């Protein structure tokens, strides 16, 4: 992974996303923002691909608008900014594509939609897929380093699951 980070930085990439799977099902995502980090590790659940969604639409090549909901804490701002930077900051509104990252009770829901004008007063949403849920496990300063990396935040179930009213994102 360290070699991949080095080569990607030299070639001018801005992010690396690695999806881990277990028995052909994705279970975690590592996102590394280049060239200087941070690196986030998420648990990945409730993955529904485009084929599994009913009445899904076909995505166009237009750049989507990005909507970030409920990222209110300092950690939430960091994670929201990292997720928002995955997409181009100059959306093409003609395509009517929307990507939403919605934070609720420390779960991040990812959805991709197209808004459809039914008439001059009604607007509908058509899901384009995929649909998935992320849960932050670790946020590491700098690029990916498992041995000597400094963790900005990590999930500890023994101390963090005691109070169900405390949220971190």
Secondary structure, DSSP 4 states (H G I P E B T S, - for coil): -HHHHHHHHHHT--EEEEEEEETTEEEEEEEEETTT--EEEEEEEEEE-GGGSTT-----SSPPEEEEES--SHHHHHHHHHHHTTS-SS--GGG-EEEEEEEETTEEEEEEEEEEE-SSS-EEEEE-S-EEEEEEEEEESSS--TTTPPEEEE--HHHHSS-TT----
